[in-house]
């Protein structure tokens, strides 16, 4: 955001003929907030929490005991601060991949800590070591001589939605569905299609989208055709559909890279959406973040859901085989897009049944998809309590708050369980 007069004049001079200015400077710039309500169930989904909604004072019944600063993540960044008995979540600050956004993050963080006279005694960061927010958190921890604690990205997501729905202290087993584009897993792979259970302060990763190759770095998220190729390396019937999307040299090179056995892997639902959007012919190269998923959602809205039988095998391979077979038979791409969304709902139902839970929580950027949220409510609410985010966004906006909630679980709830000598499930390797 250009919020200084001089910056606006220099950068927008060719866009605007006139500028209306004021002699009072803007101290804390904010974007416009963006909130949507799903079509059928009117479920509120915050896409960007900023002007009018932030900074947010949250009261999620997290009795933290000392001043803590949670740095959040690098995409859809916002930080959270517990100070003076209150928990604050900053406004949306943008993606921390460029210098201007980094400076805005520093400025807003400095302004809030100074305003609240907060002196953090612990700093929480994302486990990804190369995130700007993580590096800054480590620098501040060193400067202030305070400890720094890393929190796994998707457990922060799950902790955030648990806290917003006052489920941190439940003894009932809860299922967490955390679907997004990227987040470093504890095994060194890129997670994003995760199912966790939570009970008595213990987390367990109970299921996930099977790993597939994560190739070519950031290019992988910008070109959905690459996700389609990586997802179908063991499905030769997909080749005739995908081959026209690549030059001869690209086809040879990318197939070779995708078939490496020791390369980086991912379980990302975001990349699954990308791959299916490309496979169905809606988007091969993205011009902005989330474009392929938006095309797929829009196409699915035009599918009636009646012409084709539902997908019975809701495994990743089963879904892809269904789409390839019916696409080759000339079926409607819009109908197939709808069936894909419905298959994801049925996968959630299947895991919930296996885990014998009554409550399901949802977090991650995939749940900005209003159609998917409506389908989840339509098909699951009769048998399960469904917990979505309330004040926060399901995207990485909630990570800072989730880091604080997770830290509370580790330091307070687990400690309380040990003191009362209750039998708890053993913490999983990812907890």
VOPAGU-2260 file (C-alpha; in pm, 1 decimal, decimal comma):
REM VOPAGU-2260
SITE   aa  ch    i         X         Y         Z
SITE  UNK   A    0       0,0       0,0       0,0
SITE  UNK   A    1     125,0     348,1     -84,9
SITE  UNK   A    2      23,5     551,3     220,4
SITE  UNK   A    3     276,4     833,6     204,1
SITE  UNK   A    4     200,3    1125,4     -29,7
SITE  UNK   A    5     544,8    1120,9    -188,4
SITE  UNK   A    6     530,0     746,7    -260,1
SITE  UNK   A    7     186,9     783,5    -419,4
SITE  UNK   A    8     303,8    1070,4    -640,8
SITE  UNK   A    9     611,3     879,0    -754,4
SITE  UNK   A   10     445,5     544,1    -818,8
SITE  UNK   A   11      91,5     636,1    -924,5
SITE  UNK   A   12     155,8     950,3   -1127,2
SITE  UNK   A   13      77,9     771,3   -1453,1
SITE  UNK   A   14    -236,9     613,7   -1308,7
SITE  UNK   A   15    -416,9     909,7   -1150,2
SITE  UNK   A   16    -463,6    1265,0   -1277,0
SITE  UNK   A   17    -520,9    1416,6    -932,2
SITE  UNK   A   18    -439,6    1328,6    -570,7
SITE  UNK   A   19    -649,9    1422,2    -269,3
SITE  UNK   A   20    -414,6    1455,5      27,3
SITE  UNK   A   21    -432,4    1549,2     394,8
SITE  UNK   A   22    -178,1    1703,7     626,0
SITE  UNK   A   23    -233,7    1433,2     887,5
SITE  UNK   A   24      -4,4    1142,0     808,8
SITE  UNK   A   25    -122,9     781,7     811,7
SITE  UNK   A   26      55,7     604,9    1096,7
SITE  UNK   A   27     -75,9     249,4    1053,7
SITE  UNK   A   28    -182,6     167,4     695,3
SITE  UNK   A   29    -445,4    -101,0     640,3
SITE  UNK   A   30    -596,6    -278,9     342,2
SITE  UNK   A   31    -971,0    -308,9     295,6
SITE  UNK   A   32   -1119,1    -610,5     470,9
SITE  UNK   A   33   -1278,0    -880,4     254,4
SITE  UNK   A   34   -1547,9   -1113,0     391,4
SITE  UNK   A   35   -1770,1   -1353,1     199,3
SITE  UNK   A   36   -2077,3   -1552,9     294,9
SITE  UNK   A   37   -2134,8   -1888,7     131,4
SITE  UNK   A   38   -2426,0   -1908,5    -111,3
SITE  UNK   A   39   -2649,5   -2166,4      55,4
SITE  UNK   A   40   -2568,8   -2176,0     426,1
SITE  UNK   A   41   -2445,6   -1817,0     463,6
SITE  UNK   A   42   -2135,2   -1934,7     647,6
SITE  UNK   A   43   -1907,6   -1637,1     714,9
SITE  UNK   A   44   -1557,0   -1671,7     570,0
SITE  UNK   A   45   -1300,8   -1397,6     630,2
SITE  UNK   A   46   -1067,1   -1363,0     333,3
SITE  UNK   A   47    -875,0   -1057,8     454,7
SITE  UNK   A   48    -900,6    -927,2     811,7
SITE  UNK   A   49    -795,4    -563,6     811,1
SITE  UNK   A   50    -970,4    -224,3     821,5
SITE  UNK   A   51   -1269,1    -233,2    1056,1
SITE  UNK   A   52   -1182,6    -580,0    1183,4
SITE  UNK   A   53    -824,1    -542,1    1304,2
SITE  UNK   A   54    -620,2    -516,0    1513,2
SITE  UNK   A   55    -842,1    -771,6    1684,1
SITE  UNK   A   56    -866,1    -830,2    2058,2
SITE  UNK   A   57    -941,7   -1198,5    2108,0
SITE  UNK   A   58   -1073,0   -1370,2    2418,7
SITE  UNK   A   59   -1044,0   -1741,1    2347,5
SITE  UNK   A   60    -993,6   -1853,1    2706,7
SITE  UNK   A   61    -617,7   -1896,1    2667,8
SITE  UNK   A   62    -471,2   -1803,8    3008,7
SITE  UNK   A   63    -115,6   -1726,9    2900,0
SITE  UNK   A   64     116,4   -1632,6    3183,3
SITE  UNK   A   65     373,1   -1397,1    3032,3
SITE  UNK   A   66     410,9   -1159,9    2739,3
SITE  UNK   A   67     450,0   -1359,7    2418,1
SITE  UNK   A   68     493,4   -1256,6    2055,8
SITE  UNK   A   69     392,0   -1492,9    1774,9
SITE  UNK   A   70     536,5   -1399,6    1436,3
SITE  UNK   A   71     287,2   -1588,1    1217,3
SITE  UNK   A   72     387,3   -1701,6     868,1
SITE  UNK   A   73     508,6   -1535,5     548,2
SITE  UNK   A   74     195,0   -1563,9     333,1
SITE  UNK   A   75    -109,6   -1359,1     441,6
SITE  UNK   A   76     111,5   -1251,6     727,7
SITE  UNK   A   77     -10,3   -1118,0    1059,7
SITE  UNK   A   78     138,6   -1146,7    1405,5
SITE  UNK   A   79     -24,0   -1201,5    1744,9
SITE  UNK   A   80      76,0   -1056,7    2079,4
SITE  UNK   A   81     -25,7   -1149,4    2432,0
SITE  UNK   A   82      34,8    -851,7    2660,5
SITE  UNK   A   83    -131,1    -705,6    2967,7
SITE  UNK   A   84    -376,3    -992,0    2994,2
SITE  UNK   A   85    -511,7    -938,1    2641,1
SITE  UNK   A   86    -445,9   -1121,9    2316,2
SITE  UNK   A   87    -410,6    -906,1    2006,4
SITE  UNK   A   88    -400,7   -1015,5    1642,2
SITE  UNK   A   89    -257,8    -764,4    1396,5
SITE  UNK   A   90    -419,0    -674,1    1067,9
SITE  UNK   A   91    -336,3    -850,0     740,9
SITE  UNK   A   92      11,8    -737,5     639,8
SITE  UNK   A   93      55,3    -913,2     306,1
SITE  UNK   A   94     305,5   -1160,5     167,2
SITE  UNK   A   95     654,1   -1113,2     307,2
SITE  UNK   A   96     836,6   -1179,4     -18,1
SITE  UNK   A   97     918,7    -817,1     -97,6
SITE  UNK   A   98    1105,4    -549,0      90,6
SITE  UNK   A   99     816,4    -302,5     121,0
SITE  UNK   A  100     592,5    -558,7     291,8
SITE  UNK   A  101     873,8    -659,7     523,7
SITE  UNK   A  102     920,1    -296,4     624,9
SITE  UNK   A  103     545,3    -261,7     683,6
SITE  UNK   A  104     555,4    -572,3     903,5
SITE  UNK   A  105     846,3    -430,7    1106,2
SITE  UNK   A  106     674,4     -92,3    1139,3
SITE  UNK   A  107     340,8    -237,4    1253,5
SITE  UNK   A  108     509,7    -472,5    1499,8
SITE  UNK   A  109     715,6    -188,7    1645,3
SITE  UNK   A  110     411,4      37,4    1668,3
SITE  UNK   A  111     200,1    -220,0    1853,5
SITE  UNK   A  112     469,0    -326,4    2100,2
SITE  UNK   A  113     545,4      39,2    2176,1
SITE  UNK   A  114     177,3     131,4    2208,4
SITE  UNK   A  115     112,9    -153,6    2452,2
SITE  UNK   A  116     449,6    -111,5    2625,8
SITE  UNK   A  117     497,2    -482,3    2564,4
SITE  UNK   A  118     826,9    -655,8    2632,8
SITE  UNK   A  119     793,9   -1011,2    2498,9
SITE  UNK   A  120     944,5   -1282,2    2715,6
SITE  UNK   A  121     912,0   -1549,5    2447,2
SITE  UNK   A  122     886,4   -1544,7    2068,6
SITE  UNK   A  123     704,7   -1806,2    1860,4
SITE  UNK   A  124     788,7   -1868,7    1494,6
SITE  UNK   A  125     695,5   -2101,4    1209,8
SITE  UNK   A  126     915,7   -2409,1    1171,3
SITE  UNK   A  127    1021,1   -2301,6     821,3
SITE  UNK   A  128    1374,5   -2170,2     882,5
SITE  UNK   A  129    1385,4   -1943,9     575,9
SITE  UNK   A  130    1063,9   -1753,2     634,3
SITE  UNK   A  131    1129,0   -1382,7     684,6
SITE  UNK   A  132     900,1   -1390,8     987,8
SITE  UNK   A  133    1103,5   -1676,6    1138,6
SITE  UNK   A  134    1436,0   -1505,6    1073,6
SITE  UNK   A  135    1307,2   -1178,2    1220,0
SITE  UNK   A  136    1173,2   -1363,9    1522,7
SITE  UNK   A  137    1512,0   -1521,4    1586,4
SITE  UNK   A  138    1682,0   -1182,3    1551,9
SITE  UNK   A  139    1442,3   -1021,6    1799,7
SITE  UNK   A  140    1484,6   -1311,3    2041,6
SITE  UNK   A  141    1860,2   -1262,3    2028,4
SITE  UNK   A  142    1826,1    -885,6    2069,3
SITE  UNK   A  143    1591,5    -916,1    2367,9
SITE  UNK   A  144    1766,2   -1223,6    2512,8
SITE  UNK   A  145    1444,8   -1427,8    2523,9
SITE  UNK   A  146    1373,7   -1786,1    2413,8
SITE  UNK   A  147    1233,7   -1864,9    2069,2
SITE  UNK   A  148    1004,6   -2162,2    2000,5
SITE  UNK   A  149     913,9   -2304,2    1657,9
SITE  UNK   A  150     559,5   -2431,7    1594,3
SITE  UNK   A  151     467,0   -2661,2    1305,3
SITE  UNK   A  152     258,8   -2471,3    1050,6
SITE  UNK   A  153     -46,4   -2697,7    1028,4
SITE  UNK   A  154     -64,7   -2760,2    1401,7
SITE  UNK   A  155     -81,4   -2381,6    1440,6
SITE  UNK   A  156    -375,4   -2380,8    1196,6
SITE  UNK   A  157    -554,2   -2653,6    1392,6
SITE  UNK   A  158    -478,2   -2490,1    1728,8
SITE  UNK   A  159    -622,8   -2160,7    1604,5
SITE  UNK   A  160    -959,7   -2305,7    1507,2
SITE  UNK   A  161    -969,9   -2513,8    1826,7
SITE  UNK   A  162    -915,9   -2199,0    2032,7
SITE  UNK   A  163   -1169,6   -1990,1    1841,2
SITE  UNK   A  164   -1430,7   -2256,9    1910,4
SITE  UNK   A  165   -1327,1   -2302,3    2277,4
SITE  UNK   A  166   -1220,2   -2663,1    2223,7
SITE  UNK   A  167    -868,9   -2648,2    2369,8
SITE  UNK   A  168    -974,9   -2804,7    2698,8
SITE  UNK   A  169   -1204,3   -3071,0    2558,8
SITE  UNK   A  170   -1149,8   -3432,4    2660,6
SITE  UNK   A  171   -1348,5   -3543,4    2356,5
SITE  UNK   A  172   -1151,2   -3651,7    2050,2
SITE  UNK   A  173   -1166,1   -3385,1    1777,6
SITE  UNK   A  174   -1071,6   -3420,9    1410,8
SITE  UNK   A  175    -884,4   -3135,4    1245,5
SITE  UNK   A  176    -888,0   -3097,7     867,3
SITE  UNK   A  177    -608,3   -2861,2     764,0
SITE  UNK   A  178    -586,4   -2808,5     389,5
SITE  UNK   A  179    -370,8   -2542,2     227,0
SITE  UNK   A  180     -96,8   -2485,4     -27,8
SITE  UNK   A  181     224,4   -2523,2     167,4
SITE  UNK   A  182     382,0   -2564,7     508,4
SITE  UNK   A  183     698,2   -2741,0     620,2
SITE  UNK   A  184     624,3   -3076,8     780,0
SITE  UNK   A  185     819,9   -3236,5    1061,0
SITE  UNK   A  186     951,2   -3497,3     816,1
SITE  UNK   A  187    1103,1   -3230,6     590,3
SITE  UNK   A  188     833,6   -3265,9     322,6
SITE  UNK   A  189     578,4   -3002,5     217,8
SITE  UNK   A  190     248,3   -3067,1     392,9
SITE  UNK   A  191     -93,8   -2931,3     300,8
SITE  UNK   A  192    -355,9   -3207,7     299,5
SITE  UNK   A  193    -363,0   -3301,3     666,6
SITE  UNK   A  194    -592,4   -3472,8     914,2
SITE  UNK   A  195    -507,2   -3447,5    1284,6
SITE  UNK   A  196    -675,7   -3577,0    1595,5
SITE  UNK   A  197    -669,9   -3378,7    1920,5
SITE  UNK   A  198    -756,2   -3503,8    2265,6
SITE  UNK   A  199    -641,8   -3402,3    2614,2
SITE  UNK   A  200    -368,1   -3178,2    2479,0
SITE  UNK   A  201    -219,9   -3437,3    2241,2
SITE  UNK   A  202    -206,2   -3412,9    1861,4
SITE  UNK   A  203    -168,2   -3696,9    1614,3
SITE  UNK   A  204    -140,5   -3687,0    1236,1
SITE  UNK   A  205    -395,0   -3953,8    1145,0
SITE  UNK   A  206    -415,1   -3919,0     765,8
SITE  UNK   A  207    -295,5   -3703,3     477,8
SITE  UNK   A  208    -305,9   -3676,7     101,5
SITE  UNK   A  209     -48,6   -3929,2     -25,6
SITE  UNK   A  210     278,2   -3763,0    -117,3
SITE  UNK   A  211     352,6   -3671,6    -477,0
SITE  UNK   A  212     656,5   -3493,7    -629,7
SITE  UNK   A  213     709,5   -3124,7    -551,0
SITE  UNK   A  214     916,5   -3005,1    -845,0
SITE  UNK   A  215    1083,1   -2686,1    -970,9
SITE  UNK   A  216    1044,7   -2476,4    -655,6
SITE  UNK   A  217     811,1   -2175,8    -675,5
SITE  UNK   A  218     737,5   -2253,8   -1041,0
SITE  UNK   A  219     536,3   -2550,4    -914,9
SITE  UNK   A  220     273,4   -2327,1    -754,6
SITE  UNK   A  221     260,8   -2087,3   -1051,2
SITE  UNK   A  222     199,0   -2349,1   -1320,9
SITE  UNK   A  223     -88,9   -2587,2   -1242,5
SITE  UNK   A  224      12,1   -2802,6   -1540,3
SITE  UNK   A  225     318,3   -2910,8   -1337,7
SITE  UNK   A  226      96,3   -3026,3   -1051,5
SITE  UNK   A  227    -116,4   -3222,2   -1299,8
SITE  UNK   A  228     196,8   -3392,1   -1431,7
SITE  UNK   A  229     334,7   -3468,7   -1084,8
SITE  UNK   A  230       1,9   -3612,2    -967,8
SITE  UNK   A  231     -27,5   -3850,3   -1263,0
SITE  UNK   A  232     324,9   -3993,7   -1289,7
SITE  UNK   A  233     181,0   -4341,8   -1226,0
SITE  UNK   A  234    -129,6   -4291,1   -1441,7
SITE  UNK   A  235     -27,5   -4337,8   -1807,4
SITE  UNK   A  236    -383,4   -4272,8   -1929,1
SITE  UNK   A  237    -333,5   -3906,8   -1837,0
SITE  UNK   A  238     -50,3   -3856,0   -2087,0
SITE  UNK   A  239    -270,6   -3781,9   -2392,8
SITE  UNK   A  240    -452,6   -3513,9   -2191,4
SITE  UNK   A  241    -137,1   -3349,1   -2059,5
SITE  UNK   A  242     109,8   -3381,2   -2348,4
SITE  UNK   A  243     -32,2   -3082,1   -2546,9
SITE  UNK   A  244      34,4   -2855,3   -2248,3
SITE  UNK   A  245     414,5   -2887,9   -2286,9
SITE  UNK   A  246     679,5   -2847,0   -2554,0
SITE  UNK   A  247     877,5   -3158,5   -2646,0
SITE  UNK   A  248    1177,5   -3054,6   -2438,7
SITE  UNK   A  249     956,6   -2960,8   -2142,2
SITE  UNK   A  250     774,8   -3293,6   -2158,3
SITE  UNK   A  251    1100,3   -3490,8   -2146,9
SITE  UNK   A  252    1260,9   -3276,8   -1875,0
SITE  UNK   A  253     959,6   -3240,4   -1647,5
SITE  UNK   A  254     876,0   -3610,6   -1665,2
SITE  UNK   A  255    1232,7   -3691,6   -1567,8
SITE  UNK   A  256    1220,3   -3451,1   -1273,3
SITE  UNK   A  257     877,2   -3573,7   -1158,9
SITE  UNK   A  258     993,0   -3935,2   -1154,4
SITE  UNK   A  259    1289,4   -3877,8    -924,3
SITE  UNK   A  260    1251,6   -4104,2    -623,9
SITE  UNK   A  261    1456,3   -3899,5    -378,0
SITE  UNK   A  262    1315,6   -3554,7    -452,6
SITE  UNK   A  263    1100,9   -3329,7    -236,6
SITE  UNK   A  264     742,8   -3452,7    -185,4
SITE  UNK   A  265     418,2   -3277,9     -96,8
SITE  UNK   A  266      73,5   -3362,9      37,9
SITE  UNK   A  267     -70,2   -3023,4     -60,0
SITE  UNK   A  268    -444,1   -2995,2    -127,7
SITE  UNK   A  269    -374,9   -2657,8    -285,8
SITE  UNK   A  270    -157,8   -2825,7    -548,6
SITE  UNK   A  271    -422,2   -3098,6    -593,7
SITE  UNK   A  272    -673,0   -2825,2    -681,9
SITE  UNK   A  273    -416,5   -2679,4    -923,3
SITE  UNK   A  274    -352,7   -3016,0   -1085,2
SITE  UNK   A  275    -721,2   -3097,0   -1130,0
SITE  UNK   A  276    -787,7   -2749,1   -1272,2
SITE  UNK   A  277    -517,6   -2809,3   -1532,3
SITE  UNK   A  278    -624,8   -3167,2   -1603,6
SITE  UNK   A  279    -980,2   -3048,2   -1673,5
SITE  UNK   A  280    -850,6   -2770,5   -1897,7
SITE  UNK   A  281    -937,2   -2465,4   -1686,9
SITE  UNK   A  282    -593,7   -2325,2   -1600,8
SITE  UNK   A  283    -239,5   -2427,9   -1695,5
SITE  UNK   A  284     -53,0   -2115,2   -1582,9
SITE  UNK   A  285    -166,4   -1887,3   -1300,8
SITE  UNK   A  286    -139,8   -1510,4   -1328,0
SITE  UNK   A  287    -225,8   -1458,8    -958,6
SITE  UNK   A  288    -235,1   -1670,8    -644,6
SITE  UNK   A  289    -528,3   -1911,2    -624,1
SITE  UNK   A  290    -642,5   -1852,5    -982,2
SITE  UNK   A  291    -666,5   -2221,6   -1072,3
SITE  UNK   A  292    -869,1   -2305,2    -761,0
SITE  UNK   A  293   -1107,3   -2016,7    -831,7
SITE  UNK   A  294   -1161,3   -2139,7   -1188,1
SITE  UNK   A  295   -1228,3   -2490,3   -1057,6
SITE  UNK   A  296   -1477,1   -2367,1    -797,4
SITE  UNK   A  297   -1657,6   -2151,6   -1055,4
SITE  UNK   A  298   -1676,8   -2445,9   -1296,0
SITE  UNK   A  299   -1808,6   -2677,2   -1024,2
SITE  UNK   A  300   -2091,4   -2434,0    -952,2
SITE  UNK   A  301   -2213,9   -2498,5   -1306,4
SITE  UNK   A  302   -2207,2   -2875,5   -1255,4
SITE  UNK   A  303   -2543,1   -3016,9   -1156,3
SITE  UNK   A  304   -2418,5   -3320,9    -967,5
SITE  UNK   A  305   -2680,6   -3548,3   -1123,8
SITE  UNK   A  306   -2546,0   -3666,6   -1460,5
SITE  UNK   A  307   -2263,0   -3879,6   -1321,3
SITE  UNK   A  308   -2243,6   -4128,2   -1034,2
SITE  UNK   A  309   -2040,6   -4000,5    -738,3
SITE  UNK   A  310   -1677,1   -4099,6    -699,2
SITE  UNK   A  311   -1669,8   -4416,1    -489,0
SITE  UNK   A  312   -1293,4   -4444,8    -441,2
SITE  UNK   A  313   -1203,6   -4116,7    -270,5
SITE  UNK   A  314    -832,1   -4189,1    -254,4
SITE  UNK   A  315    -613,8   -3950,1    -453,6
SITE  UNK   A  316    -553,9   -4211,1    -723,2
SITE  UNK   A  317    -921,2   -4309,5    -729,9
SITE  UNK   A  318   -1032,5   -3950,0    -779,5
SITE  UNK   A  319    -781,3   -3887,6   -1058,1
SITE  UNK   A  320    -867,7   -4211,8   -1239,5
SITE  UNK   A  321   -1236,5   -4118,6   -1229,0
SITE  UNK   A  322   -1169,3   -3772,8   -1372,4
SITE  UNK   A  323    -940,3   -3904,0   -1647,5
SITE  UNK   A  324   -1181,0   -4178,9   -1753,4
SITE  UNK   A  325   -1487,0   -3955,2   -1771,8
SITE  UNK   A  326   -1293,6   -3672,4   -1934,8
SITE  UNK   A  327   -1179,9   -3909,1   -2208,8
SITE  UNK   A  328   -1543,5   -4017,0   -2249,4
SITE  UNK   A  329   -1640,0   -3658,2   -2323,2
SITE  UNK   A  330   -1826,0   -3584,5   -2000,8
SITE  UNK   A  331   -1884,0   -3226,0   -1890,9
SITE  UNK   A  332   -1577,7   -3066,0   -1732,1
SITE  UNK   A  333   -1807,0   -2865,4   -1505,5
SITE  UNK   A  334   -1977,7   -3180,4   -1381,7
SITE  UNK   A  335   -1637,9   -3339,0   -1314,9
SITE  UNK   A  336   -1529,1   -3030,7   -1120,5
SITE  UNK   A  337   -1839,5   -3068,1    -903,3
SITE  UNK   A  338   -1775,0   -3438,8    -847,4
SITE  UNK   A  339   -1418,7   -3355,8    -741,1
SITE  UNK   A  340   -1546,1   -3119,5    -471,0
SITE  UNK   A  341   -1800,8   -3376,8    -354,7
SITE  UNK   A  342   -1532,1   -3646,5    -335,6
SITE  UNK   A  343   -1331,8   -3431,1     -95,0
SITE  UNK   A  344   -1635,1   -3402,7     133,1
SITE  UNK   A  345   -1678,7   -3779,2     125,2
SITE  UNK   A  346   -1310,2   -3824,1     209,5
SITE  UNK   A  347   -1360,6   -3608,5     519,5
SITE  UNK   A  348   -1666,1   -3817,4     612,7
SITE  UNK   A  349   -1464,5   -4137,5     570,9
SITE  UNK   A  350   -1180,1   -4020,7     796,6
SITE  UNK   A  351   -1424,5   -3886,8    1057,9
SITE  UNK   A  352   -1597,8   -4224,7    1066,5
SITE  UNK   A  353   -1266,4   -4408,0    1101,4
SITE  UNK   A  354   -1160,5   -4179,4    1387,4
SITE  UNK   A  355   -1499,4   -4207,6    1561,9
SITE  UNK   A  356   -1531,6   -3836,6    1626,9
SITE  UNK   A  357   -1832,9   -3611,2    1665,5
SITE  UNK   A  358   -1656,5   -3277,5    1610,8
SITE  UNK   A  359   -1461,5   -3169,7    1302,3
SITE  UNK   A  360   -1255,2   -2849,1    1276,4
SITE  UNK   A  361   -1152,7   -2685,7     949,1
SITE  UNK   A  362    -859,8   -2454,1     876,8
SITE  UNK   A  363    -630,1   -2365,6     587,5
SITE  UNK   A  364    -666,2   -2159,0     272,7
SITE  UNK   A  365    -859,3   -2430,5      86,8
SITE  UNK   A  366   -1157,4   -2350,2     310,9
SITE  UNK   A  367   -1188,7   -2008,7     151,0
SITE  UNK   A  368   -1367,6   -2210,3    -119,9
SITE  UNK   A  369   -1731,5   -2120,2     -52,7
SITE  UNK   A  370   -1872,6   -2410,3    -255,0
SITE  UNK   A  371   -1662,9   -2663,5     -64,9
SITE  UNK   A  372   -1774,7   -2514,8     267,7
SITE  UNK   A  373   -2140,5   -2528,9     160,4
SITE  UNK   A  374   -2105,0   -2893,4      53,4
SITE  UNK   A  375   -1938,4   -2982,0     383,7
SITE  UNK   A  376   -2224,8   -2825,8     578,8
SITE  UNK   A  377   -2493,1   -2983,9     358,6
SITE  UNK   A  378   -2350,6   -3335,3     382,6
SITE  UNK   A  379   -2197,8   -3347,6     730,7
SITE  UNK   A  380   -2379,8   -3116,5     971,4
SITE  UNK   A  381   -2653,7   -3369,0    1053,1
SITE  UNK   A  382   -2401,1   -3609,0    1206,0
SITE  UNK   A  383   -2114,0   -3388,6    1321,5
SITE  UNK   A  384   -2045,7   -3061,8    1496,9
SITE  UNK   A  385   -1860,6   -2852,5    1238,0
SITE  UNK   A  386   -1620,3   -2587,6    1367,9
SITE  UNK   A  387   -1498,6   -2314,9    1132,3
SITE  UNK   A  388   -1302,9   -1999,7    1205,4
SITE  UNK   A  389   -1509,8   -1715,5    1351,5
SITE  UNK   A  390   -1313,8   -1390,1    1367,1
SITE  UNK   A  391   -1000,2   -1503,6    1185,9
SITE  UNK   A  392    -946,0   -1618,8     830,2
SITE  UNK   A  393    -880,9   -1986,6     754,1
SITE  UNK   A  394    -574,1   -1877,9     555,5
SITE  UNK   A  395    -235,6   -1802,2     713,5
SITE  UNK   A  396    -382,9   -1494,1     881,6
SITE  UNK   A  397    -460,0   -1725,5    1175,4
SITE  UNK   A  398    -110,1   -1869,8    1217,8
SITE  UNK   A  399      17,4   -1619,8    1477,0
SITE  UNK   A  400    -286,8   -1675,1    1697,5
SITE  UNK   A  401    -253,4   -2050,1    1643,0
SITE  UNK   A  402     109,8   -2041,7    1753,5
SITE  UNK   A  403       3,8   -1886,5    2084,4
SITE  UNK   A  404    -277,4   -2139,9    2125,4
SITE  UNK   A  405     -43,3   -2430,6    2051,9
SITE  UNK   A  406     211,2   -2300,6    2302,0
SITE  UNK   A  407     -62,8   -2279,7    2565,0
SITE  UNK   A  408    -153,1   -2641,9    2494,1
SITE  UNK   A  409     206,8   -2752,6    2536,4
SITE  UNK   A  410     281,6   -2554,9    2852,7
SITE  UNK   A  411     -51,5   -2550,9    3037,3
SITE  UNK   A  412    -290,5   -2823,3    2926,4
SITE  UNK   A  413     -33,9   -3101,7    2902,5
SITE  UNK   A  414     120,7   -2992,3    3232,0
SITE  UNK   A  415    -221,7   -2999,6    3396,3
SITE  UNK   A  416    -286,9   -3345,6    3257,3
SITE  UNK   A  417      41,1   -3475,1    3397,9
SITE  UNK   A  418     -24,0   -3323,7    3739,4
SITE  UNK   A  419    -367,2   -3482,1    3763,4
SITE  UNK   A  420    -217,7   -3813,5    3647,9
SITE  UNK   A  421    -474,5   -3860,3    3376,2
SITE  UNK   A  422    -403,3   -4108,9    3102,0
SITE  UNK   A  423    -340,4   -3928,2    2774,0
SITE  UNK   A  424    -264,6   -4044,4    2424,3
SITE  UNK   A  425     108,4   -4029,4    2359,4
SITE  UNK   A  426     215,9   -3723,2    2160,5
SITE  UNK   A  427     276,8   -3808,2    1799,2
SITE  UNK   A  428     605,9   -3729,9    1622,6
SITE  UNK   A  429     444,7   -3413,7    1481,9
SITE  UNK   A  430     328,7   -3275,6    1816,3
